[in-house]
Each structure stands twice: as C-alpha cells, then as structure tokens.
Amino acid sequence: MKKIVVFGGGTGLSCLLSGLKLFPVDVTTVIAVSDNGSSTGVLKKELDIPAVGDVGKVLISMANVDEDFTRLLRYRFSRDGSLYNHPVRNIMLAALIDLKGNLTEATRYMCRLLNVKGTVLPLTEEKVELVGETAEKGREFFGQVEVSNNIRSITRLNYDHDVHVGQEVVSHILDSDLIVFSPGSLYTSILPHLIAEEVVDAIGQAEAPILYVCNFFTQPGETENYRVSDHLKVLNQYLGERRVDIVLANNGAIDPAVADVYLTRENKTAVELDREAVAALGTRLIEDDLVCVEEGSLRHDAMRTAFLIFSYLMGK
C-alpha cells in the first residue's frame, strides 16, 4: 500500500483527510501545535500543553464511528462559565495528555477510540509559539494570532525556542511515497512544519515527490493578491534544497454570489491560477473543478481532491 504523509492544519486539512480515508492508501498526518487562539489558546496557557485544536479536528475527519459520537466531540459549550467555547474534543485531549503523559499517546488512544485508519502525529510534544521576525532589529510578533495579522511586516517565521520533532515523524517522512501540503493558512498552518529543522532535513532526504493542494481564496493579513505561483514560491523558500513538484489547483468557476459573500464578509478573493508562472517554477500542474459548497461555505470537494491525489500516486 502506498504511503502518504500529509502536513497541515485547520479545516482544509480535515476536508482533505475525509476524502483520503476512503482510498486504499496509508495516510500519516502531521499536525502543527502552535495555535494560540480560541479554546486551544486558553487550554494551552492554563494547562501548559501543546495546542490540541487542530489535532481534534483531524481526528473527527478521520473517524469511523457513528454520527452521535462525532456530534458529541464537536459539541462546543455555549453557556457562560469556565467551559464556555470549549469543544468536548479539546477537553478530552487535554485530559488524555494528563493520563497518557503526552499528546502523541493521547492522540494514539483517540485514534483507537474513533477507529481511525492511518496515523495521526503532532509535530512536537512541546508547547511552542510562532514568532514573526522583522527587518527592524528587536521587533517581533509573538504567537500565531499576531503573526497572522502582521505577515507583511515579517521577513521570517521561527519558533520561540528550538523544537524537537519526534523520530516517528521523521521515519514516516523518509518512508513515504508522497508528501502532501494541505490547503489552509499558508503562514500559520503550513509553514509551521517547515520552520522545524528536522522536518526540512527529512524532506530533503526523502525520495517522495512533494504535492501542494492550493487554496481557493486569499487570506486577509496573510496572502492578499497571491496567485497559485506565489503560494509555491513561499513554500519553496522554506523547503531548503527541495521544491514543490506538483500543485493541485482549482479551475472550476466559483458562483459569483458566493464569491461576493467571501469578499464582503471576509475580504477574501479567489486565488488566480497563473499557469505560465507555475510552469516557469518547474512545478507540474494538476487542475480540475474542485469546488464544493457545504452549508454556504466553499470547500475542496473531498472525494475529487483525494481521487486526483490517489490517481497521481498510482500513476507516477
């Protein structure tokens, strides 16, 4: 069975994995743990643990259990009080870190509980914070939220201390047939993996090609006016001696009414597919209509996206 290692975080990663789990591939998911917003940020600060939010989202997307159980894990407390805004999955993971000793073992237990096929690994066991370095000496932006809001002033991303990546993560990278970067926040969900030196070194040694699933929309504060090629250039900058080999991009039309909602509500615009610029980077382009509307929001069509990745993997 072919082996895929997927890096990412947030909704984009969860959507991709919900499709990949339906295909006969061995998927290892590596998740950044530097988030410091919302429920995750509160638990991270109060309990001195790594960020658990994206880990919980991925576990739900990969779960093979009844809908009532997944609804329970998604449930977010809405009444005022100490549990306000905390989803049940985050509380469970925080408790399991105490019981099992670390986030990797907590995640492993949840995988058994949810009948997850494949492997889910946090990038590191450490509590870490993103740091955005600027050209101005002594000025930094600390934490994922600040970094996301100040990308234009940041020249380089880093962590607040040297991060140790588990040997299991490294081994899966070296043994993979394909390395995938999921859609999601480029600077705060994808690049946090590539500022870990051990990950970049392992990718550099791996023989597996690198595939990036490009976002549909730009992200305010991070990727305004970015085209597909701009996303690739940023990834290549952090990949060391490697480059993205394949990019999977949308060529389907986006409903103008839906696009207008994204523009007016979130100040997001569609990412332009600039084919010539992509080709000039030496990146193979796989394009298709990947648009899916779920409850009024645009998502990657999980089945179609996973099928294209699987087809490439089996045909390469």
C-alpha positions in Angstrom: 0.0 0.0 0.0 1.3 3.4 -1.0 2.2 5.8 1.9 1.3 9.4 2.1 2.5 12.0 4.7 0.2 15.0 4.9 1.1 18.3 6.6 -1.4 21.0 7.5 -3.9 22.2 10.0 -7.5 23.6 10.3 -10.5 23.0 8.1 -8.5 22.5 4.8 -6.6 19.6 6.3 -9.7 18.0 7.8 -11.5 18.2 4.4 -8.7 16.6 2.5 -8.4 13.8 5.0 -12.1 13.0 4.9 -11.6 12.1 1.3 -8.2 10.3 1.5 -9.6 7.9 4.2 -11.9 6.4 1.5 -8.9 5.3 -0.7 -6.6 2.3 -0.2 -3.6 4.4 1.0 -1.6 4.5 4.2 -2.0 8.1 5.5 0.2 9.7 8.2 -1.0 13.2 9.2 1.4 15.5 10.9 -0.2 18.5 12.7 1.3 21.7 13.9 0.7 22.6 17.5 1.4 26.3 17.6 -2.1 27.7 17.5 -2.9 30.1 20.3 -6.4 31.3 19.6 -9.9 30.5 21.0 -10.3 27.4 23.1 -7.0 26.0 22.1 -5.1 29.0 23.3 -6.9 29.0 26.7 -6.1 25.4 27.4 -2.5 25.8 26.1 -1.9 28.7 28.5 -3.8 27.3 31.6 -2.5 23.7 31.3 0.9 24.4 29.8 0.2 21.9 26.9 0.7 21.9 23.1 -2.2 23.2 21.1 -4.8 20.5 20.7 -7.4 22.1 18.5 -6.2 21.0 15.0 -5.5 17.5 16.3 -9.1 17.2 17.5 -10.4 18.4 14.1 -8.3 15.9 12.2 -9.4 13.0 14.5 -13.0 13.8 13.8 -12.4 14.0 10.0 -10.7 10.6 10.1 -13.2 8.9 12.5 -15.1 5.8 11.5 -17.8 5.9 14.3 -21.5 6.8 14.5 -22.6 10.3 13.9 -23.8 10.8 17.5 -20.3 10.3 18.7 -18.8 12.8 16.3 -21.5 15.3 17.2 -20.6 14.8 20.8 -16.9 15.6 20.1 -17.8 18.6 18.0 -20.1 20.0 20.7 -19.0 23.4 22.0 -20.2 24.7 25.3 -22.2 27.8 24.8 -23.3 28.8 28.3 -21.2 31.3 30.3 -18.8 29.7 32.6 -15.4 28.2 32.8 -16.2 25.7 29.9 -17.6 28.5 27.6 -16.4 28.0 23.9 -14.5 24.8 24.7 -15.4 21.8 22.4 -15.6 18.4 24.0 -12.8 17.0 21.8 -10.3 19.6 23.2 -11.3 18.8 26.8 -10.8 15.1 26.1 -7.4 15.6 24.6 -6.3 17.8 27.4 -7.4 15.1 29.9 -5.7 12.4 28.0 -2.4 14.3 27.9 -2.5 14.1 31.7 -3.5 10.4 31.7 -1.2 9.2 28.9 1.8 11.5 29.5 2.0 13.3 26.2 0.0 14.4 23.2 1.3 11.7 20.9 0.0 8.9 23.2 -3.3 10.9 23.8 -3.8 11.1 20.0 -3.0 7.4 19.6 -5.6 6.5 22.2 -8.2 8.7 20.4 -7.4 7.0 17.1 -8.2 3.7 18.6 -11.4 5.0 20.2 -12.5 6.6 16.9 -11.4 3.7 14.7 -9.1 6.0 12.7 -7.4 4.3 9.8 -3.9 5.7 9.4 -1.6 7.6 11.8 -2.0 11.0 13.4 1.0 12.7 14.9 1.6 16.1 16.5 4.7 17.9 15.1 6.2 18.1 18.5 5.3 17.3 22.1 6.4 20.8 23.2 4.4 23.9 23.9 5.6 26.2 21.2 4.7 29.7 19.9 5.2 31.1 16.4 7.5 34.2 16.2 7.5 36.5 13.3 10.9 38.2 12.8 11.1 41.6 11.1 13.8 43.5 9.4 13.6 46.0 12.3 16.1 44.9 14.9 14.5 43.8 18.1 10.9 43.8 16.8 9.0 40.6 16.8 5.4 39.4 16.6 4.7 36.7 19.1 2.0 34.0 18.7 0.0 32.7 15.8 -2.7 35.4 16.1 -0.2 38.2 15.9 1.8 36.6 13.2 -1.3 36.1 11.0 -2.2 39.8 11.4 1.3 41.1 10.6 2.6 38.9 7.8 3.5 42.0 5.6 6.0 43.2 8.3 7.5 39.7 8.8 10.7 38.6 7.0 11.0 35.2 8.6 9.0 32.8 10.7 10.5 30.9 13.7 9.6 29.3 17.0 10.2 30.8 20.4 12.7 28.0 21.1 14.4 25.2 19.3 11.8 22.5 18.6 12.4 18.8 18.8 10.4 16.7 16.3 9.7 13.1 17.2 11.6 10.3 15.5 8.3 8.8 14.4 7.5 11.9 12.3 10.9 11.7 10.7 10.6 8.0 10.0 7.3 8.4 8.2 8.6 11.2 6.0 11.6 9.1 4.9 9.4 6.1 4.2 6.7 8.0 2.3 5.7 7.7 -1.4 4.2 11.1 -1.5 4.5 14.3 0.7 1.4 16.5 0.7 0.8 20.0 2.0 -2.9 20.5 2.5 -4.9 23.7 1.8 -5.1 26.0 4.8 -3.5 29.1 6.2 -0.2 29.3 4.4 1.8 31.1 7.1 0.2 29.7 10.2 -0.9 26.2 9.3 1.5 25.0 6.7 4.8 26.8 7.2 5.0 26.0 11.0 6.1 22.5 9.8 8.8 23.9 7.7 10.5 26.0 10.4 11.2 22.8 12.2 14.8 21.9 11.0 14.3 18.1 11.4 11.3 18.2 9.1 13.1 20.1 6.4 16.1 17.8 6.7 13.9 14.7 6.5 12.1 16.0 3.4 15.4 16.8 1.8 16.5 13.2 2.3 13.2 11.7 1.2 12.7 10.4 -2.3 9.0 11.1 -2.3 7.7 14.0 -4.5 6.0 17.0 -2.9 2.4 17.9 -3.8 0.6 21.1 -2.6 -3.1 21.4 -2.7 -3.6 25.2 -3.3 -6.2 27.3 -1.5 -9.3 28.7 -3.3 -9.2 32.1 -1.7 -6.6 34.5 -0.4 -6.4 35.2 3.3 -6.6 38.7 4.7 -3.4 39.6 6.5 -1.5 36.6 5.0 -1.9 36.2 1.3 -3.7 39.2 -0.2 -3.3 39.2 -4.1 -1.4 35.8 -4.0 -1.7 33.7 -7.1 -1.0 29.9 -7.2 2.6 30.6 -8.1 3.0 33.0 -5.1 2.0 30.2 -2.7 4.5 27.9 -4.4 7.3 30.5 -4.1 6.7 30.9 -0.4 6.8 27.1 0.2 9.9 26.7 -1.9 11.6 29.4 0.2 11.2 27.3 3.3 11.8 23.9 1.8 15.6 24.3 1.6 17.0 22.3 -1.3 13.7 20.8 -2.3 10.9 22.3 -4.3 7.2 21.6 -4.7 6.9 19.1 -7.5 3.2 19.1 -8.1 0.4 21.6 -7.4 -3.2 20.6 -7.4 -5.3 23.7 -8.2 -8.9 24.6 -8.9 -10.0 25.7 -12.4 -13.7 25.5 -11.7 -16.0 28.5 -11.7 -16.9 30.0 -8.3 -20.5 31.1 -8.1 -20.4 35.0 -8.2 -22.9 35.3 -5.4 -20.8 33.1 -3.1 -17.6 34.9 -4.1 -19.2 38.2 -3.3 -20.1 36.9 0.2 -16.5 36.0 0.8 -15.3 39.4 -0.5 -17.8 41.5 1.5 -17.8 39.4 4.7 -14.2 38.2 4.9 -12.3 40.4 2.4 -11.2 37.2 0.5 -10.7 37.0 -3.3 -10.3 33.9 -5.5 -6.7 32.7 -6.0 -5.7 33.2 -9.7 -4.4 30.1 -11.5 -1.4 31.6 -13.3 -0.4 28.6 -15.4 2.7 30.1 -17.1 4.2 31.3 -13.8 3.6 27.8 -12.3 5.3 26.2 -15.3 8.2 28.6 -15.0 8.8 27.3 -11.5 9.2 23.8 -12.9 6.1 22.6 -11.0 3.7 20.1 -12.6 0.1 21.4 -12.6 -2.9 19.2 -12.0 -6.0 21.3 -12.4 -9.7 20.4 -12.1 -13.0 21.7 -10.8 -12.6 21.1 -7.1 -15.3 23.4 -5.8 -17.9 22.1 -3.3 -20.4 24.2 -1.4 -21.2 23.0 2.1 -23.7 24.9 4.3 -22.9 28.1 2.3 -19.1 27.7 2.6 -16.8 26.8 -0.2 -14.7 23.7 0.4 -12.5 21.4 -1.6 -14.5 18.5 -3.0 -13.0 15.9 -0.6 -13.7 12.9 -2.9 -12.5 14.6 -6.1 -9.4 16.0 -4.5 -8.4 12.7 -2.9 -9.1 10.9 -6.2 -6.7 13.2 -8.1 -4.0 12.6 -5.4 -4.6 8.9 -5.5 -4.5 8.8 -9.3 -1.2 10.7 -9.4 0.3 8.5 -6.8 -0.7 5.3 -8.6 0.4 6.5 -12.0 3.8 8.2 -11.1 
